Amino acid sequence: MWGQMTNISGNLAVTTVVGRWNDAVEFSAGVWNGESPTERADG
């Protein structure tokens, strides 16, 4: 049970880091494409 809980929390941490990294990549791509950062942040 404790092993499973540790695994789940570890997966959540990885998912969060990957999600933030993807946001950063998309933000950079938007800037390079000449898009406004505020438009990008609004989705």
N, CA, C, O and CB atoms as a CASP TS submission, in Angstrom:
PFRMAT TS
TARGET T0000
AUTHOR 0000-0000-0000
METHOD Language model
MODEL 1
PARENT N/A
ATOM      1  N   MET     1       0.831  -1.209   0.000  1.00  0.00           N
ATOM      2  CA  MET     1       0.000   0.000   0.000  1.00  0.00           C
ATOM      3  C   MET     1       0.869   1.265   0.000  1.00  0.00           C
ATOM      4  O   MET     1       0.646   2.189  -0.781  1.00  0.00           O
ATOM      5  CB  MET     1      -0.942   0.003   1.225  1.00  0.00           C
ATOM      6  N   TRP     2       1.871   1.281   0.901  1.00  0.00           N
ATOM      7  CA  TRP     2       2.709   2.480   0.936  1.00  0.00           C
ATOM      8  C   TRP     2       3.493   2.632  -0.364  1.00  0.00           C
ATOM      9  O   TRP     2       3.741   3.746  -0.825  1.00  0.00           O
ATOM     10  CB  TRP     2       3.671   2.429   2.132  1.00  0.00           C
ATOM     11  N   GLY     3       3.878   1.511  -0.943  1.00  0.00           N
ATOM     12  CA  GLY     3       4.588   1.583  -2.211  1.00  0.00           C
ATOM     13  C   GLY     3       3.718   2.205  -3.290  1.00  0.00           C
ATOM     14  O   GLY     3       4.194   3.005  -4.096  1.00  0.00           O
ATOM     15  N   GLN     4       2.441   1.836  -3.306  1.00  0.00           N
ATOM     16  CA  GLN     4       1.528   2.404  -4.298  1.00  0.00           C
ATOM     17  C   GLN     4       1.347   3.902  -4.073  1.00  0.00           C
ATOM     18  O   GLN     4       1.348   4.678  -5.028  1.00  0.00           O
ATOM     19  CB  GLN     4       0.166   1.691  -4.246  1.00  0.00           C
ATOM     20  N   MET     5       1.192   4.307  -2.822  1.00  0.00           N
ATOM     21  CA  MET     5       0.992   5.730  -2.527  1.00  0.00           C
ATOM     22  C   MET     5       2.207   6.544  -2.958  1.00  0.00           C
ATOM     23  O   MET     5       2.066   7.631  -3.519  1.00  0.00           O
ATOM     24  CB  MET     5       0.719   5.939  -1.023  1.00  0.00           C
ATOM     25  N   THR     6       3.385   6.021  -2.699  1.00  0.00           N
ATOM     26  CA  THR     6       4.608   6.717  -3.100  1.00  0.00           C
ATOM     27  C   THR     6       4.660   6.834  -4.619  1.00  0.00           C
ATOM     28  O   THR     6       5.042   7.871  -5.160  1.00  0.00           O
ATOM     29  CB  THR     6       5.862   5.978  -2.569  1.00  0.00           C
ATOM     30  N   ASN     7       4.275   5.769  -5.291  1.00  0.00           N
ATOM     31  CA  ASN     7       4.301   5.769  -6.749  1.00  0.00           C
ATOM     32  C   ASN     7       3.338   6.817  -7.301  1.00  0.00           C
ATOM     33  O   ASN     7       3.661   7.529  -8.251  1.00  0.00           O
ATOM     34  CB  ASN     7       3.948   4.376  -7.295  1.00  0.00           C
ATOM     35  N   ILE     8       2.146   6.906  -6.695  1.00  0.00           N
ATOM     36  CA  ILE     8       1.141   7.870  -7.164  1.00  0.00           C
ATOM     37  C   ILE     8       1.650   9.298  -6.972  1.00  0.00           C
ATOM     38  O   ILE     8       1.558  10.118  -7.886  1.00  0.00           O
ATOM     39  CB  ILE     8      -0.204   7.672  -6.413  1.00  0.00           C
ATOM     40  N   SER     9       2.187   9.597  -5.788  1.00  0.00           N
ATOM     41  CA  SER     9       2.687  10.949  -5.546  1.00  0.00           C
ATOM     42  C   SER     9       3.852  11.253  -6.475  1.00  0.00           C
ATOM     43  O   SER     9       4.000  12.386  -6.933  1.00  0.00           O
ATOM     44  CB  SER     9       3.114  11.119  -4.078  1.00  0.00           C
ATOM     45  N   GLY    10       4.680  10.254  -6.756  1.00  0.00           N
ATOM     46  CA  GLY    10       5.787  10.450  -7.686  1.00  0.00           C
ATOM     47  C   GLY    10       5.284  10.754  -9.083  1.00  0.00           C
ATOM     48  O   GLY    10       5.823  11.620  -9.772  1.00  0.00           O
ATOM     49  N   ASN    11       4.237  10.033  -9.502  1.00  0.00           N
ATOM     50  CA  ASN    11       3.655  10.265 -10.823  1.00  0.00           C
ATOM     51  C   ASN    11       3.055  11.663 -10.902  1.00  0.00           C
ATOM     52  O   ASN    11       3.175  12.333 -11.927  1.00  0.00           O
ATOM     53  CB  ASN    11       2.584   9.206 -11.138  1.00  0.00           C
ATOM     54  N   LEU    12       2.409  12.107  -9.824  1.00  0.00           N
ATOM     55  CA  LEU    12       1.826  13.448  -9.811  1.00  0.00           C
ATOM     56  C   LEU    12       2.920  14.495  -9.968  1.00  0.00           C
ATOM     57  O   LEU    12       2.753  15.469 -10.703  1.00  0.00           O
ATOM     58  CB  LEU    12       1.034  13.688  -8.507  1.00  0.00           C
ATOM     59  N   ALA    13       4.034  14.296  -9.280  1.00  0.00           N
ATOM     60  CA  ALA    13       5.137  15.251  -9.369  1.00  0.00           C
ATOM     61  C   ALA    13       5.676  15.301 -10.792  1.00  0.00           C
ATOM     62  O   ALA    13       5.938  16.383 -11.318  1.00  0.00           O
ATOM     63  CB  ALA    13       6.260  14.879  -8.384  1.00  0.00           C
ATOM     64  N   VAL    14       5.843  14.143 -11.418  1.00  0.00           N
ATOM     65  CA  VAL    14       6.349  14.087 -12.790  1.00  0.00           C
ATOM     66  C   VAL    14       5.372  14.766 -13.735  1.00  0.00           C
ATOM     67  O   VAL    14       5.775  15.530 -14.612  1.00  0.00           O
ATOM     68  CB  VAL    14       6.592  12.627 -13.227  1.00  0.00           C
ATOM     69  N   THR    15       4.083  14.486 -13.556  1.00  0.00           N
ATOM     70  CA  THR    15       3.062  15.085 -14.415  1.00  0.00           C
ATOM     71  C   THR    15       3.090  16.600 -14.296  1.00  0.00           C
ATOM     72  O   THR    15       2.975  17.305 -15.298  1.00  0.00           O
ATOM     73  CB  THR    15       1.666  14.548 -14.056  1.00  0.00           C
ATOM     74  N   THR    16       3.244  17.107 -13.071  1.00  0.00           N
ATOM     75  CA  THR    16       3.280  18.555 -12.852  1.00  0.00           C
ATOM     76  C   THR    16       4.488  19.175 -13.535  1.00  0.00           C
ATOM     77  O   THR    16       4.376  20.208 -14.195  1.00  0.00           O
ATOM     78  CB  THR    16       3.303  18.872 -11.352  1.00  0.00           C
ATOM     79  N   VAL    17       5.644  18.539 -13.373  1.00  0.00           N
ATOM     80  CA  VAL    17       6.872  19.074 -13.982  1.00  0.00           C
ATOM     81  C   VAL    17       6.753  19.066 -15.501  1.00  0.00           C
ATOM     82  O   VAL    17       7.097  20.046 -16.161  1.00  0.00           O
ATOM     83  CB  VAL    17       8.109  18.254 -13.539  1.00  0.00           C
ATOM     84  N   VAL    18       6.263  17.951 -16.054  1.00  0.00           N
ATOM     85  CA  VAL    18       6.126  17.845 -17.508  1.00  0.00           C
ATOM     86  C   VAL    18       5.121  18.873 -18.012  1.00  0.00           C
ATOM     87  O   VAL    18       5.330  19.482 -19.061  1.00  0.00           O
ATOM     88  CB  VAL    18       5.690  16.417 -17.917  1.00  0.00           C
ATOM     89  N   GLY    19       4.034  19.070 -17.275  1.00  0.00           N
ATOM     90  CA  GLY    19       3.024  20.051 -17.670  1.00  0.00           C
ATOM     91  C   GLY    19       3.601  21.457 -17.705  1.00  0.00           C
ATOM     92  O   GLY    19       3.332  22.224 -18.629  1.00  0.00           O
ATOM     93  N   ARG    20       4.387  21.788 -16.704  1.00  0.00           N
ATOM     94  CA  ARG    20       5.000  23.120 -16.670  1.00  0.00           C
ATOM     95  C   ARG    20       5.999  23.271 -17.800  1.00  0.00           C
ATOM     96  O   ARG    20       6.094  24.331 -18.420  1.00  0.00           O
ATOM     97  CB  ARG    20       5.689  23.370 -15.319  1.00  0.00           C
ATOM     98  N   TRP    21       6.750  22.200 -18.068  1.00  0.00           N
ATOM     99  CA  TRP    21       7.739  22.247 -19.145  1.00  0.00           C
ATOM    100  C   TRP    21       7.031  22.451 -20.482  1.00  0.00           C
ATOM    101  O   TRP    21       7.491  23.231 -21.315  1.00  0.00           O
ATOM    102  CB  TRP    21       8.593  20.950 -19.171  1.00  0.00           C
ATOM    103  N   ASN    22       5.907  21.747 -20.691  1.00  0.00           N
ATOM    104  CA  ASN    22       5.139  21.902 -21.924  1.00  0.00           C
ATOM    105  C   ASN    22       4.616  23.322 -22.049  1.00  0.00           C
ATOM    106  O   ASN    22       4.642  23.892 -23.139  1.00  0.00           O
ATOM    107  CB  ASN    22       3.977  20.901 -21.969  1.00  0.00           C
ATOM    108  N   ASP    23       4.136  23.912 -20.941  1.00  0.00           N
ATOM    109  CA  ASP    23       3.659  25.294 -20.970  1.00  0.00           C
ATOM    110  C   ASP    23       4.791  26.228 -21.388  1.00  0.00           C
ATOM    111  O   ASP    23       4.583  27.146 -22.181  1.00  0.00           O
ATOM    112  CB  ASP    23       3.096  25.710 -19.589  1.00  0.00           C
ATOM    113  N   ALA    24       5.974  25.995 -20.859  1.00  0.00           N
ATOM    114  CA  ALA    24       7.118  26.844 -21.189  1.00  0.00           C
ATOM    115  C   ALA    24       7.467  26.715 -22.664  1.00  0.00           C
ATOM    116  O   ALA    24       7.780  27.711 -23.316  1.00  0.00           O
ATOM    117  CB  ALA    24       8.335  26.480 -20.322  1.00  0.00           C
ATOM    118  N   VAL    25       7.415  25.499 -23.195  1.00  0.00           N
ATOM    119  CA  VAL    25       7.729  25.278 -24.607  1.00  0.00           C
ATOM    120  C   VAL    25       6.689  25.963 -25.483  1.00  0.00           C
ATOM    121  O   VAL    25       7.034  26.610 -26.472  1.00  0.00           O
ATOM    122  CB  VAL    25       7.794  23.767 -24.926  1.00  0.00           C
ATOM    123  N   GLU    26       5.421  25.821 -25.125  1.00  0.00           N
ATOM    124  CA  GLU    26       4.357  26.451 -25.904  1.00  0.00           C
ATOM    125  C   GLU    26       4.485  27.967 -25.845  1.00  0.00           C
ATOM    126  O   GLU    26       4.286  28.647 -26.851  1.00  0.00           O
ATOM    127  CB  GLU    26       2.973  26.011 -25.391  1.00  0.00           C
ATOM    128  N   PHE    27       4.815  28.497 -24.675  1.00  0.00           N
ATOM    129  CA  PHE    27       4.996  29.942 -24.533  1.00  0.00           C
ATOM    130  C   PHE    27       6.131  30.421 -25.434  1.00  0.00           C
ATOM    131  O   PHE    27       5.992  31.419 -26.141  1.00  0.00           O
ATOM    132  CB  PHE    27       5.284  30.314 -23.060  1.00  0.00           C
ATOM    133  N   SER    28       7.256  29.702 -25.405  1.00  0.00           N
ATOM    134  CA  SER    28       8.396  30.071 -26.244  1.00  0.00           C
ATOM    135  C   SER    28       8.025  29.989 -27.716  1.00  0.00           C
ATOM    136  O   SER    28       8.396  30.866 -28.497  1.00  0.00           O
ATOM    137  CB  SER    28       9.601  29.165 -25.950  1.00  0.00           C
ATOM    138  N   ALA    29       7.297  28.946 -28.105  1.00  0.00           N
ATOM    139  CA  ALA    29       6.887  28.787 -29.498  1.00  0.00           C
ATOM    140  C   ALA    29       5.996  29.951 -29.911  1.00  0.00           C
ATOM    141  O   ALA    29       6.112  30.462 -31.025  1.00  0.00           O
ATOM    142  CB  ALA    29       6.152  27.442 -29.705  1.00  0.00           C
ATOM    143  N   GLY    30       5.112  30.367 -29.020  1.00  0.00           N
ATOM    144  CA  GLY    30       4.223  31.491 -29.321  1.00  0.00           C
ATOM    145  C   GLY    30       5.011  32.770 -29.529  1.00  0.00           C
ATOM    146  O   GLY    30       4.707  33.547 -30.434  1.00  0.00           O
ATOM    147  N   VAL    31       6.009  32.993 -28.707  1.00  0.00           N
ATOM    148  CA  VAL    31       6.835  34.189 -28.840  1.00  0.00           C
ATOM    149  C   VAL    31       7.576  34.161 -30.167  1.00  0.00           C
ATOM    150  O   VAL    31       7.647  35.170 -30.868  1.00  0.00           O
ATOM    151  CB  VAL    31       7.832  34.302 -27.667  1.00  0.00           C
ATOM    152  N   TRP    32       8.132  32.991 -30.511  1.00  0.00           N
ATOM    153  CA  TRP    32       8.886  32.889 -31.760  1.00  0.00           C
ATOM    154  C   TRP    32       7.971  33.044 -32.965  1.00  0.00           C
ATOM    155  O   TRP    32       8.400  33.511 -34.020  1.00  0.00           O
ATOM    156  CB  TRP    32       9.625  31.552 -31.831  1.00  0.00           C
ATOM    157  N   ASN    33       6.711  32.653 -32.809  1.00  0.00           N
ATOM    158  CA  ASN    33       5.759  32.777 -33.910  1.00  0.00           C
ATOM    159  C   ASN    33       5.183  34.184 -34.003  1.00  0.00           C
ATOM    160  O   ASN    33       4.368  34.467 -34.880  1.00  0.00           O
ATOM    161  CB  ASN    33       4.633  31.769 -33.746  1.00  0.00           C
ATOM    162  N   GLY    34       5.606  35.070 -33.098  1.00  0.00           N
ATOM    163  CA  GLY    34       5.152  36.445 -33.145  1.00  0.00           C
ATOM    164  C   GLY    34       3.821  36.657 -32.445  1.00  0.00           C
ATOM    165  O   GLY    34       3.182  37.693 -32.628  1.00  0.00           O
ATOM    166  N   GLU    35       3.395  35.681 -31.642  1.00  0.00           N
ATOM    167  CA  GLU    35       2.142  35.849 -30.907  1.00  0.00           C
ATOM    168  C   GLU    35       2.396  36.643 -29.632  1.00  0.00           C
ATOM    169  O   GLU    35       3.503  36.641 -29.094  1.00  0.00           O
ATOM    170  CB  GLU    35       1.507  34.475 -30.575  1.00  0.00           C
ATOM    171  N   SER    36       1.353  37.323 -29.157  1.00  0.00           N
ATOM    172  CA  SER    36       1.472  38.071 -27.915  1.00  0.00           C
ATOM    173  C   SER    36       1.431  37.128 -26.721  1.00  0.00           C
ATOM    174  O   SER    36       0.569  36.250 -26.677  1.00  0.00           O
ATOM    175  CB  SER    36       0.358  39.120 -27.808  1.00  0.00           C
ATOM    176  N   PRO    37       2.328  37.272 -25.752  1.00  0.00           N
ATOM    177  CA  PRO    37       2.332  36.393 -24.572  1.00  0.00           C
ATOM    178  C   PRO    37       1.010  36.434 -23.817  1.00  0.00           C
ATOM    179  O   PRO    37       0.590  35.418 -23.263  1.00  0.00           O
ATOM    180  CB  PRO    37       3.463  36.782 -23.632  1.00  0.00           C
ATOM    181  N   THR    38       0.346  37.586 -23.782  1.00  0.00           N
ATOM    182  CA  THR    38      -0.923  37.679 -23.049  1.00  0.00           C
ATOM    183  C   THR    38      -1.992  36.861 -23.754  1.00  0.00           C
ATOM    184  O   THR    38      -2.795  36.203 -23.093  1.00  0.00           O
ATOM    185  CB  THR    38      -1.376  39.152 -22.913  1.00  0.00           C
ATOM    186  N   GLU    39      -2.020  36.886 -25.068  1.00  0.00           N
ATOM    187  CA  GLU    39      -2.982  36.069 -25.812  1.00  0.00           C
ATOM    188  C   GLU    39      -2.708  34.598 -25.550  1.00  0.00           C
ATOM    189  O   GLU    39      -3.638  33.808 -25.392  1.00  0.00           O
ATOM    190  CB  GLU    39      -2.915  36.372 -27.331  1.00  0.00           C
ATOM    191  N   ARG    40      -1.442  34.231 -25.503  1.00  0.00           N
ATOM    192  CA  ARG    40      -1.039  32.851 -25.276  1.00  0.00           C
ATOM    193  C   ARG    40      -1.517  32.393 -23.898  1.00  0.00           C
ATOM    194  O   ARG    40      -2.042  31.289 -23.755  1.00  0.00           O
ATOM    195  CB  ARG    40       0.495  32.702 -25.401  1.00  0.00           C
ATOM    196  N   ALA    41      -1.334  33.242 -22.890  1.00  0.00           N
ATOM    197  CA  ALA    41      -1.694  32.874 -21.518  1.00  0.00           C
ATOM    198  C   ALA    41      -3.208  32.718 -21.381  1.00  0.00           C
ATOM    199  O   ALA    41      -3.682  31.908 -20.584  1.00  0.00           O
ATOM    200  CB  ALA    41      -1.176  33.932 -20.522  1.00  0.00           C
ATOM    201  N   ASP    42      -3.957  33.486 -22.153  1.00  0.00           N
ATOM    202  CA  ASP    42      -5.418  33.406 -22.059  1.00  0.00           C
ATOM    203  C   ASP    42      -5.963  32.162 -22.739  1.00  0.00           C
ATOM    204  O   ASP    42      -7.148  31.856 -22.604  1.00  0.00           O
ATOM    205  CB  ASP    42      -6.052  34.643 -22.672  1.00  0.00           C
ATOM    206  N   GLY    43      -5.125  31.442 -23.463  1.00  0.00           N
ATOM    207  CA  GLY    43      -5.565  30.208 -24.090  1.00  0.00           C
ATOM    208  C   GLY    43      -6.093  30.448 -25.467  1.00  0.00           C
ATOM    209  O   GLY    43      -6.509  29.506 -26.142  1.00  0.00           O
TER
END
